[in-house]
């Protein structure tokens, strides 16, 4: 099967914040609180399926309750959770409800970080205290030059006084160096490689941006813009390829190890491979010759070891194929007819 998620990857140096260290292991569940947001950042990479829509996801699964999120966390043996959106603090009650349930289930060791484009006040931080460990502020680009004299600096002071780890996380734009003075009050500054998406493509074209290459969605020049800022130990650059080839791959592997059936083959990328047979008739007596656990008889087809199907394809009647998909009934990556 062709590799669909492996990419060339590079990191400038080790990742510093506590939340990032867990992300690097692929051990953080992504809790997407809502797709709604009061800001209209031109570079926002959210997909059309999520942008502006009030729906909650735990990883790729839509969820309607904290218990469902706990189940998703268990499936991947998560060590923590990243709370994101949209703007999660538009639904503060929802953030509190989900984070409280996760802490209740997994304890204080379950590290939770939260992204927000707002500058939270003491009341908001008070509501989050004991539930969220790390805050990642996302100030708009126009606020970067005067960060130290604005509301975001006030939020940093409040958060630190209340025991939160707090930093800034922004995309690598040409002006990202304007945040360098803010380093003296931040615990960290995360710079994400600017990414091309289906909802920001027109804005990218209007600014004359192009893709770095044909393999992933990084914008050409973004890495160099990030390197203009001081190589202070508080600054951490996260490439688009790293997110795809390391974070995603490791998260998928964790899920696959917990959910794969005995006959599923787990790839190095964390996808699973199995055989799929749609019988031409109703006679499936031949399944009795297979060992227990080497197949699953579904409503209108049979899923089994791809190796067994490959060997038997010539003598079986029906449609035979090998399927590669994300684990836990995730999206199909490739179907290869036999």
Secondary structure, DSSP 8 states (H G I E B T S, - for coil): ---SS------SS---SHHHHHHHTT-EEEEEEES--S---TT----TTTTT----EETTEE-SSHHHHHHHHHHTT-SEEEEEES-GGGGHHHHHHHHHHHHHHH-TTSEEEEEESS---HHHHHHHTTT--EEEE---GGGSTTGGGSHHHHHHHHHHHTT-EEEEEEE--TTGGGGGGGGGT-SEEEEE--B--TTTHHHHHHTT--BS-SSS-BBTTHHHHHHTS---TTEEEE-HHHIIIIIIHHHHHHHHHHH--TT-EE-TTSEEEEEEEEESSS--GGGGGS-TTSEEE-SS-EEE-HHHHHHHTTT--EEEEEEEEETTT--EEEEEE-
